[in-house]
Amino acid sequence: MPEPSHRRRLLVLAICCMSLLIVSLDNTALNVALPSMQRDLHATTSGLQWTIDAYTLVLASLLMLAGSTADRIGRKRVFMAGLVVFTLGSVLCSLAPNLELLIVFRMVQAVGGSMLNPVAMSIITNTFTDARERARAIGVWGAVVGISMAAGPLAGGLLVQSVSWRAIFWVNLPVGLAALLLTLRFVPESRAHRARRPDPVGQLLVIALFGSLTYAIIEAPESGPGPVLPFAVIAVAALPALLWYEARRDEPLIDPRFFRSAPFSGATVIAVSAFAALGGFLFLSTLYLQNVRGLDALHAGLWMLPMAVPTFLCAPLSGRLLGSRGPRLPLLVAGTAMTASGVLFAAFEAETADATLLLGYVLFGIGFGFVNAPITNTAVSGMPRAQAGVAAAVASTSRQLGQTLGVAVVGAVLAAGVGSSPYRQVFVSAARPGWWILAGCGLAVLVLGLVTSGPWAHRTARQAAERLEPARLHPAVGAPDRT
């Protein structure tokens, strides 16, 4: 099949970005709606955590399965199925009569979402074969996250204020249908040269690990250590079992050889750290602005613009720096800014004054704007294109796992600190440990960005790629997959 024209490649990029937009917009808009949902559905703090984490947890658990399945049976086919399921799940969420069913329908949404972002990134990777052009495309991809962060709180606040929190899910219907029709017409089908066999045991171990760990963290403050102890034991047992089993499979769900590449391993941990910071940041900010300051949903959304706008502006700049100078500089900027933001809130109670609150939001927005493109590019660059879907899925899984853990850990720390005390009186002091955790996440981005972007790290990436797919047996990195 001939190489698609420049215009066609840009159209494919735009279609893939539409899937990212509805998934990201849904999460950022929903954060603003949490206090309204809490009142309408009589939810506790842990209930609010589950409305976010039920989605990200299922997403994290299924992303690698979706990536390998798309490589095997066709990326376009899986992408279109994801659009259908995600849109249907959104409609069901808008009709949920109680918190329990809302959580279930969020999980349905996540099943569809797991087929979207990693598969879309794999489509982009195989459409933009030039490394510099691909870096710019990934920069655009990162800018869409900024758009969703800018539009999400505003759109969510406006919808909550004028209609209800249910209207947030209605937005996904027209966008999802438009993306489905455009994909059918314009996106070419592609798949890996070598089909990977399913790995049901590995998939079950991943679900057991992520699910039990998240449940134990979220429920511990309210239930105590006794009821969550079995889930903690399952999580502790599932991790070594997963590593042992996957190392012995010819075609594992998670290929341990990926992690012999220092840049890939670094990108994975950076993704977990950065998105844990994002999940915790949005959770704390939303509850503070509405439940402590007493702002309505729309004005809380407006207060989040100082974070969202820098993310939108810095993401394409990060993509350009990535294409011209590599990942180190964007990651150092990201880590420094996110660490400074966390320290500002933790040590100086930035939320108690408008000027410091604004500064803290701007710093976090700059940091998060710079971090996304290096994660994605490092995860897929240097890996054999036949496994692009799996590599992209590992990066996406790390993001979702990070956001899940961020909401779970920070929410649990907050719930333990608040206890039965009046919410407004103790929130700032109760949130301080959570802000220190977010500062630590930013520091991890800074240190790993420095360590995993030098000559030694690049050598490990080349060695890992040679082990994964020798050039004498398969096409070199940069050659497009079979379409």
GUMI-953091 format. One record per residue: residue in one letter; z, x, y of N, C-alpha, C in turn. Coordinates in steps of 0.001 Angstrom, whole numbers, plus 500000, padded with zeros to 6 digits. Last residue first. Example, Ala and Ser with C-alpha at 12.3 -4.5 7.8 and 13.67 -1.06 7.14 Angstrom:
% GUMI-953091
S507080512850497750507140513670498940507870512900500030;A507800513190494310507800512300495500507800513200496700;
% end
This chain:
% GUMI-953091
T505936499872496808505955498562497473504990497627496821;R507976502589496069506886501732495631507020500376496306;D509178504365499006509278503803497673508022503003497347;P507882507172500867508270505772500729508348505349499280;A509422510343501247508303509578500720508720508138500507;G511898511271501949510945511042503041509721510309502554;V512463513413499287513063512573500319512102512480501481;A509795513448496864510740514086497784511312513064498745;P509612511660493744509116511984495075510197512573495947;H510761513433490757510591512243491578510111512648492965;L510807515867489432510710514653488645510353513430489475;R511007517906491220509933518027490238509758516752489422;A513269517291492701511962517055493310510840517116492291;P515931515572491056515157516787491280513756516468491759;E518373513711492039516969513454491739516141514684492024;L521048514654492048520761513240491890519333512978491451;R520949517372492470521548516879491229521166515427490961;E519775517417495000519074518051493874519636517569492540;A521771516191496527520473515528496378519698516101495202;A523787518147496364524017516824495778522701516099495545;Q522591520234497782522927520422496375523146519083495674;R522425519088500334521195519475499629521462519622498134;A525173518754500880524283517581500843522998517905500081;T526109521354500932526593520466499871525719519228499758;R524790522225503250524469522821501950524929521923500800;H526071520720505204524648520477504950524220521087503610;A528620521882505129528458520485504734527008520169504406;W528038524441506134528570524282504778528353522858504278;P527169523785508800526243524357507803526733524211506371;G528885520629509693528471522012509875527532522498508778;S530098518176509425528786518209510092528274519627510319;T532715517814508578531623517464507654530247517481508311;V534525518525510624534511519280509368533236519036508563;L534112516720512764534001518163512980533781518913511664;G534558514270511549533284514503512220533050515982512464;L537188514593510760536143514569509738534762514776510339;V538470514509513298538607515676512412537474515721511384;L537657511948514352537455513202515088537458514407514143;V538505510116512400537081510192512771536779511528513444;A541272510601512531540545510888511286539047510999511551;L541828509625515070541984511055514817541257511471513540;G541427506884514620540544507610515539540619509111515324;C543594506423512893542217506200512422541216506937513318;G545732506924514614545508507801513473544114507650512888;A545443504722516291545256506064516854545009507079515731;L546113502726514456544746502771514985544455504128515632;I548822503325514109547912503384512963546466503490513440;W549735502767516662549791504156516173548885504336514958;W549373500014516664548550500833517564548587502306517156;G551350499300514798549939499029514519549020499856515391;P553704499978516138553298500740514939551836500523514565;R553486497963518302553391499407518549553061500216517288;A553922495286517828552555495777517653552454497299517768;A556557494907518482556167494727517083554780495300516806;S556496495257521257557216496235520435556811496131518968;V554885493009521900554503494359522317555196495413521469;F556265490724520786554941491122520335554628492579520666;V558679489612521498558736490822520674557357491377520331;Q558229487343523085559248488311523493559133489640522745;R556345485731521869556018486374523141556997487480523505;Y557689484825519504556472485626519452556248486409520748;P561085485071518685560081484436519550558881485367519749;S561562486126515206561837486211516638560781485456517441;S561239486385512536561520485029513029561794485012514531;G558849488932512584559849488212511801560016486792512290;V557561491040513957557892489789514660558995489047513916;G557270493067512045557952493336513303558380492085514039;A555845491821510004557169492371509705557965492617510987;A553489491208511400554313490129510856555728490609510545;L552567493829511989552911492899513067553835491801512559;V552085494789509417553039495483510290553500494567511417;A550100492968508621551370493035507891552455493720508726;G548064493556510454548665492220510436550002492211509723;V547530496180509698548038495924511045548685494539511119;V546669495705507006547781496597507313548378496288508678;A544556493750507250545682493574506328546890494412506754;V542793494815509145543419493509509396544662493340508521;G542186497245507762542705497238509128543424495947509457;L541160496411505314542445497105505335543051497120506732;T538751495219506259539714494464505451541097495101505523;Q537526497390507495537916496232508308538942495375507564;G537155499061505216537959499495506357538432498328507198;L535465497476503687536788497809503163537707498261504292;Q533256497492505401533953496235505136535343496470504560;R532595500264505389532857499538506635533697498292506366;S532175500722502678533245501444503376533603500756504683;T529938499132502253531190498806501577532368499473502271;S528077500580503739528446499232504180529753498780503533;A527970502908502152528375502992503560528823501633504073;V527069501779499756528365502468499778528878502575501218;A524570500818500598525601499863500206526985500505500179;A523143503143501008523437502294502166524548501308501841;A523055503959498308523697504806499318524072503996500551;V521609501825497159522974502104496723523718502938497763;G519147502013498534519938500788498581521385501028498201;A518245504576497890518592504261499278519464503021499370;Q517375505731495595518735505206495595519194504850497010;A514865506656496154514986505690495066516374505055495015;R515264508636497997514914507316498500515002506250497421;P518103510738497669516796510317497157516499508881497572;M519676511704500777519758511080499470518351510720498984;G519181512620503304519384513609502270519516513045500879;S520631509792504810519837511005504963520189512009503878;V522518507787504386521221507669503707520388508939503806;A524864508627505733524960508066504390523620508079503666;T524001509394508224524524510417507325524580509905505888;N523294506896509323522281507927509128522745508992508139;T525762505511509381524620505011508616523627506113508310;I527369507181511013527801506768509673526588506394508832;P525922507417513436526122508591512574526567508233511161;A526081504613514342524809505232513948525004506491513100;N528902504230514930528204503479513882526926504160513407;V530166505637517033530472505980515644529518505368514625;F529740504895519683529190506175519227529309506383517716;G531104502479519922529664502524520168529022503790519636;F533734503224519564533081502473518502531565502447518683;G534167504636522000534320505274520695533583504533519603;I533699502626523942532894503855523925532954504503522542;G535722500789523220534318500397523175533388501598523159;F538038502271523731537738501879522359536267501487522224;L537801502564526533537821503738525652537475503367524214;V537956499869527351536748500658527621536681501865526687;Y540560499184526536539404498479525978538121499283526178;G542097500912528121542180500982526668540999500313525995;L541405499971530690541060501331530283541079501481528764;L542544497374530609541108497559530820540656498937530342;L545228498073530319544575497252529294543059497411529380;T545664499406532707545706500179531460545087499398530307;A545323497219534504544524498441534637544500499239533335;D547206495228533705545764494962533662544940496249533671;A549864495979531462549306496065532825547787495930532746;T550503495781528786551406495148529743550927495229531187;E548871497215527110548589495792527261549447495122528327;A549831499818526952548703499540527840548483498057528079;E552178501337526218552152499871526303551054499397527259;F552103504033525718552254503623527119552177502114527325;A551798504476522992552793505261523726553083504717525119;A549871502566522101551084502842521331552172503497522171;F547792502501524014548527501279523690549867501599523028;L547076505221524065547363504522525320548161503249525066;V546460505733521413547649506355521996548050505644523288;G544040504282521173545207503929520377546498504486520950;S542406505692523046542697504269523213543945503866522443;A542307508251521910542908508068523237543273506606523485;T540916507653519539542286508171519488542997507944520816;M538453506845520584539247505888519820540702506349519700;A537582509226521870537778507997522637538658506998521888;T537435511071519714538284511334520882538602510041521628;G535587509861517965536955510114517540537896510329518699;A533229509780519587533824508565519034535289508786518676;V532753512499520113532991511568521233533709510326520717;L532347513337517471533448513901518259533789513015519453;L530085511842516762531336511619516054532535512189516815;P528073512836518524528492511427518581529831511169517895;L528122515633517604528515515254518962528889513778519056;R527248515481514797528547516027515215528976515517516588;P524725514560513920525846513616513994527118514154514642;G521905515800515960522672515616514744523922514781514967;R520291515972518174521317516998518011522169516840516750;S518314513942518102518005515226518739519008516328518418;G519314511726516721517976512203516422517693513593516963;L521835511477517940521744511718516502520382512294516132;L521124510803520508521810512077520265521738512455518790;R520049508258519925519191509311520486519820510687520282;G522312506908518941521127507069518107520205508169518606;S523969506971521195524387507667519991523199507912519066;L522483505274522795522664506665523214523100507517522029;P522800502854521387521483503506521418521550504953521891;A525738502641521792525115502694520465523716503303520497;C526545502350524441526667503669523816525961503766522467;L526179499663525134525468500703525886525470502045525155;F527834498296523310526403497965523412525620499088524085;T530299499432523936529751499547522584528253499312522595;P530620498648526634530408500066526301529877500277524882;V530903495782526074529769496316526837529576497814526588;A533336495428524645532045495124524034530875495780524758;M535456496090526330535296496808525069533871496639524540;P535116494373528485535225495817528749535186496680527483;L535156491818527095533896492426527544534023493909527871;M537578490689526622537086491642525624535765492294526023;W537943488867528609538758490076528660538287491126527665;L536266486827527726535877487604528906536667488903529007;G537839485838525624536541486451525361536055487296526514;A539930484784527109540210485888526191538924486613525824;H538539482758528367539020483872529189539450485063528319;L538018481132526085536933481649526910537388482846527732;A540558480453525060539625481235524245538516481865525090;D543127480988527603542330480164526702541279481039526024;L546139482996527628544771482737528050544096481763527090;G548756483833527128548504482413527330547102482092527822;R549738486295526443549348486086527846549033484631528158;V550276485533523731551289486167524582550957485957526061;N548108484245522582549455483786522228550555484384523096;Q545827485513523777545981484058523765547420483613523511;L546164488318523759545579487665524926545856486163524948;Y547312488800521188548024489119522416547485488312523599;L545340487942519384546649487294519371547421487577520647;T543253489726520133543087488275520201544430487569520252;S544363492284519658543936491886521004543838490376521140;L544856492368516881545958492478517837545565491949519218;F542178492036515940543255491146515515544407491166516515;L540750494153517081540379492778517404541506491807517064;F542158496328515876542051496194517329541745494751517721;G541777496016513116543113495920513693543098495686515176;G538947496349513001539591495133512514540977494949513112;L538656498964514152538031497784514764538729496499514328;A540106500555512335540515500498513737539932499265514428;A538543500115510111539945499706510076540479499592511499;F536250501318511035536243499858510929537633499299510666;A537030504026511036536524503400512257536604501886512179;S537840504459508318538764504668509437538319503906510685;V535510503883506818536766503176506539537700503265507748;A533769505762508015533485504324508087534743503502507837;I535001508160507293534878507815508713534624506325508875;V534613508056504548535982507974505069535965507623506561;T531760508207504515532484507126503843533882506958504417;A531186510563505834530720509300506419531459508118505810;G532299512393503996532862512252505335532471510943505986;S530552512015501856531978511709501692532649511514503045;F528195512908503138528286511557502602529746511136502436;P528839515580503863528501514592504889528619513155504387;A529391516652501204530463516539502209530093515568503333;S528429515512498170527894515790499501529004515584500525;R529779514510496094529716515962496178529075516419497483;F529421511825496137530553512334496902530681513849496830;F527327511303494420527132511085495858528194511836496669;R528436511553491914527711512704492448527392512542493933;P529452509083491156530380510080491719529678511288492332;D527906506163491933527604507465491347528532508520491953;I528880503122491146529179504111492183528962505481491556;L527687502154488814527657501352490037527898502246491246;P525829504686486953527043503970487392526799503126488630;E524092505544484571523689504885485812524859504046486328;D525615506788482591524372507416483046523922506851484382;R529187507097482880527978506272482757526752507040483252;R531404508566483428530860508664482076529620507791481856;A532311507990485918531886509376485670531210509531484312;E533208505379485667531932505621486350531413507030486089;Y535708505724484348534604504998483709533256505347484345;W537287507199486170537061507674484801535827507027484184;L537259505556488453536735506925488520536408507463487136;L538474503236487396537128503184487949536499504574487987;A540999504217486692540133503642485655538687503594486129;P542053504965489173541697506012488196540803505483487076;L542075502168490285541376503305490896541074504413489894;A543656500456488727542206500235488791541468501451489341;A546340501129489055545703501401487764544180501336487853;V546820500295491669547077501692491312546388502057490004;A546215497562491432545436498424492330545593499896491958;I548203496746489632546785496602489266545917497523490129;V550475497230491192550281497983489943548823497923489504;A550105495336493202550113496747493560549883497616492322;F550375493046491671549085493323492292548994494783492731;P553093493170490904552029493230489891550656493557490476;L554367493004493548554405494234492752553328494274491663;V554540490665494899553287491415495067553246492678494210;P557083489606494284555877488859493904554587489672494012;G558805491867495338558771491388493961557482490681493579;P558672492346498145558034493280497200557883492738495788;G557808489349500088558700490400499618558039491241498542;S556285487408501316556735487166499943557770488175499462;E555740488369503914556292487029503737556898486825502358;P554861491073503624555855490723504637556496489358504422;A552954490913501345554261491581501235555252491168502320;E550428489854501719551503488940501335552879489586501310;I548783492041502459548898490867503327550148490048503002;I549072493928500333549377494299501718549643493072502574;A548306492488498040549637493077498109550028493401499551;Y545651491826498672546651490772498485548067491329498639;T544452494371498738544494493549499949545562492467499832;L544775495179496037545330495976497129545485495140498395;S543355493208494634544801493347494428545451494142495550;G540700493606495648541408492334495769542905492476495644;F539996496292495057539999495804496435540850494546496585;L540416496372492184541005497343493106541118496768494510;A538908494218491168540345494303490893541038495235491881;I536348494934492079536964493682492543538483493721492334;V536012497330490626535977497340492088536655496094492651;L536102496340488004537136497270488451537184497369489971;L533764494785487972535065494134487807536211495044488267;Q531842496848488248531958495805489269533305495101489188;G532210498297485872532474498927487161532659497910488266;V531347496271484105532718496789484026533103497464485345;P528618495836484817529618494770485004531057495281484956;D526136497199485983527385497845485568528523496834485733;P522559497152485277523801496571485815525027497276485245;R520428500042485683521016498999484849522274498431485515;R517866500555488025519220500893487592519795499726486792;A514493501633487871515447500525487899516804500982487365;R512850503858489885513562503733488618514609502640488740;H511791503390492408510905503812491330511553503622489966;A513000500383494049513121501787493653512151502101492520;R510881498268496069511944498498495090511959499974494719;S509670495810498368509805497189497914510934497263496911;E507575493631500272508477493834499147508521495323498787;P507512493420503865506905493759502571507971493917501493;V507952490740506073508628491880505440507973492181504098;F506544488421507014506228489753507533506854490931506790;R507197485915505789505859486169506312505566487653506538;L509839485987504972508815485513504035507416485921504485;T511033486695507403511053487615506262509970487254505256;L510627484377508902509985485623509322509960486659508194;L512250482564507463510808482328507589510062483600507980;L514801483803507766514241483528506441512721483353506506;A515203483814510524515095485086509816514475484898508435;A515381481020510923514304481790511553514105483119510842;L517728480442509456516448479841509062515271480607509654;G519636481958510903519396482213509492518063481651509024;V519512480717513420519164482134513286518840482471511835;P520354478059512868518996478332513360518576479793513207;L523029478707511613521985477893510975520587478175511534;N524897480063513121524207480793512054523031480028511466;V526071478228514787525112479170515370524293479862514287;W528013476906513345526729476235513530525659477196514036;F530315478399513466529504478509512247528140477838512399;I531342477599515905530977479006515711530059479169514502;A532192475004515690530850475226516242530401476668516090;R534813475106514913533804474828513885532393475125514379;W536359475298517172536089476535516432535025476334515365;S534616473115519473535747473463518613535395474754517878;V533615472774522440533421471942521247534636472106520327;S534551474350524572533748473159524860533578472231523658;Q536149476403523465536606475686524637535872474358524832;V534608477351521343535947476827521080536411475946522227;L532335478196522781532220477145521767533577476517521456;L533434480187524440532746479032525031532667477884524039;G534458482001522534535338481357523503534725480108524107;G532058482723521198533153482081520493534088481351521434;A530629483876523299530084482703522624531188481954521889;L532456485987523904532055485009524909531554483729524269;P532703487370521426533877486794522087533520485743523138;G529765487868520953530663487149520061531887486564520743;A528473489461522827528188488026522824529211487247522017;A529587491993522300529539491469523660529387489963523669;M529295492237519576530634492368520148530692491837521569;S526557491935519335527419490934518717528836491009519276;I525758494234520712525376492911521214526296491839520641;G526806496187519001527299496062520370526969494714520975;V525205495733516802526652495544516667527280495380518047;V522826496486517937522999495071517614524473494759517380;A523076499206518067523165498455519323523364496969519065;G522594499944515415523953500046515939524135499270517235;W519820499473515438520679498739514511522132498758514992;V519099501462517220518894500054517586519777499162516726;G519772503638515593520441503461516877520301502037517388;I517951503301513572519351503078513236520185502946514512;A515689504022515031515791502663514495517235502328514147;R516272506704515500516189505778516642516323504327516171;A516169507653512875517421507773513634517422506827514832;R513481507189512278514516506442511562515841506493512316;E512263509029513916512017507611514170513075506746513483;R513169511347512649513523511099514048513345509624514401;A512082511064510030513535511180510237513941510860511666;D509758508657509008509992509839509835511467509896510222;T509833506160507804509910507347506941510107508640507718;F510795503136508024510735504242508981510929505546508203;T510956501736505609509906501404506575509700502535507569;N513147502609504239511851502769503587510689502399504498;T515157501950506032515017503336505577513649503580504963;I514857499154506186514591499990507365514344501435506948;I515675498466503598514324498120504057513937498984505248;S518316499352503720517408499974502765515955499682503137;M519308497588505603519274499011505922518352499766504977;A519053495202504139518278495374505368518194496847505755;V520918495727502165519517495581501780518614495743503000;P523283495793503640522846497002502938521380496933502522;N523137493050504878523149494302505638522744495548504848;L522685491031502590521950491178503841521984492606504389;M524251490446500443522834490681500167522030490995501425;S526689489853501502526582491093500722525133491435500407;G526308487332502594526329488495503485526189489805502736;G526592485702500317525299485846500979525233487071501863;V529312486164499895528368486419498803526958486575499376;A530378485258502316530373486698502028529440487052500876;Q530171482477502102529438483201503144529285484678502784;V532097482185500088530699481854499814529794482550500836;M534340482905501556533953483744500427532509483457500005;R534471480790503282534220482124503848533795483089502738;F535173478844501486533812478813502027533460480120502739;V537864479591501014536896479552499908535464479616500438;I538913479255503596538931480584502981537922480652501829;L538560476495503859537881477395504786537815478805504190;L540279475555501910538841475421501686538045476297502648;E542740476280503153542407476768501816540902476686501561;L542796474911505599542725476367505581542264476889504221;N540593471993505591541890472667505605541691474170505465;P537993471044505669539062470170506165540434470842506248;A534966472533506722536209472728505958537338471867506518;L532544472542507976533024471245507501534377471333506813;S531914475138508522532027474236509671532597472877509276;C531638476147505933532794476552506758533005475590507921;L529145475013505222530365474585504532531614474948505328;V527473476482506932527554475023507065528829474503506410;S527885479039505869528255478760507260528395477256507492;G526779478810503311528212479036503461528705478737504864;L524059478564504050524750477456503388526260477596503514;T523678481143505110523500479971505967524195478752505378;F524138482716502816524969482888504008524876481662504919;V522114481823501076523519481623500717524424481742501946;V519761482576502529519989481189502104521472480939501844;L520088485346502855519973484481504029520264483024503673;G520058486192500164521254486348500987521238485462502218;A517420485675499458518492484940498789519784485020499598;M516182487589501101515950486171501354517018485307500678;F517140489948499868517417489684501283517252488201501599;V516004489785497317517463489715497456517847489380498896;R513267490024498047513755488880497276515255488703497444;K513155492518499336512809491291500069513385490074499364;R513802494278497224514680494145498389514407492864499175;G513841493998493759513069493803494978513959493492496166;I515225494747491515514358493574491401513543493299492665;R516480497303492215515913497042490900514892495893490915;D517428497304494792516592498431494381515849498116493079;A518996494992494537517808494972495399516874496128495067;T521018495958492864520159494860492403518877494793493219;S522199497865494508521524498309493287520609497230492739;G523152496140496582522255497253496868521496497707495640;A524858494359495221523674493844495907522667494954496179;L526805496169494324526038495394493356524752494877493991;M527776496958496805527109497944495950526292497269494857;L528880494512497795527792495209498488527050496188497595;L531072493259496675529746492949496132528610493752496749;S533413494016497986533375494059496527531963493941495972;A532924493553500680533125494925500220532975495039498707;L532774490723500592531641491529501037531752492958500507;V535348490050499861534244489723498955533020490559499302;L536608491096502218536976491554500884535866491282499869;T535570489708504380535289491142504277535616491695502895;Y536525487055503724535108487366503921534834488851503678;A539227487335503578538532486718502448537049487036502518;D539892488369506108539812489281504967539182488661503729;I539866486150507878539029487328508118538811488103506833;T541578484393506659540299483870507147539332484996507483;W543807486019506145542916485680505033541596485079505509;Q545049486173508642544504487392508030543495487055506933;L545875483528508876544839484043509780544212485311509220;G547830483583506877546684482685506757545537483110507651;S549643485361507970548912485766506766547717484859506523;T550566483757510100549870485023510378549076485490509167;T549739480330509086550658481423509382549849482671509754;A548208477352510348548147478596509583549234479562510028;H547346474722511012548762475042510768548897476307509923;L544842474136511861545030474191510415546452474571510013;D545090474140514662544448473013513981544771472964512493;R546412476612515232546986475326515641546413474175514821;Q544652478468514103546062478480513713546729477152514049;M542324477986515468542378477652514047543824477594513565;S543148479027517936542766477621517825542807477152516374;P543589481758517254544702480913517704544395479423517622;L540841482480516365542003482485515475543173481629515980;A538589482737517932538977481377517538540258481330516720;V538133485407518169538581484691519364539107483308519010;N537185485888515559538445486485516010539005485768517223;L534692484652515526535793484026514801537146484608515209;A533080486434516907533361485125517503534566484475516840;T533030488528515061533616488752516387533949487435517076;N531827487271512771533160487872512707533804488026514074;D529343486346513743530264485426513078531682485981513085;L528126488666514585528489487651515574529517486695515001;S527599489912512122528537490521513071529031489504514092;V525775488081510951526980488500510228528024489052511199;I523796487821512882524550486630512496525830487000511743;L522956490553513140523481489814514285524309488624513834;L521905491275510681523119491944511153523771491138512272;S519644489641510735520669489429509701521988490074510118;M518269490733512880518728489345512966519804489065511929;C517529493219511954518618493156512933519136491731513112;C515364492517510374516578493036509736517775492963510682;I513597491785512426514012490795511426515295491241510739;A513272494236513772513831493082514482514341492026513495;L512060495791511762513370496177512306514039494991512993;V509645494409511522510560494466510376511968494832510845;L508633495009514068508907493617513706509858493540512518;L508296497753513883509252497220514860509613495768514553;R506278497810511934507586498417511656508648497894512614;R504208496588513346504760495923512158506125496503511803;R503724498516515295504158497176515695504799496445514513;H502886500665513705504097500798514526504623499423514922;S501846499486510414501614499930511785502936500005512541;P502723500707507141502670499664508160502506500247509554;E500575502500504978501734502600505868501657501495506925;P499142500595502247499073501455503417500353501409504240;M500000500848498811500000500000500000500000500882501236;
% end
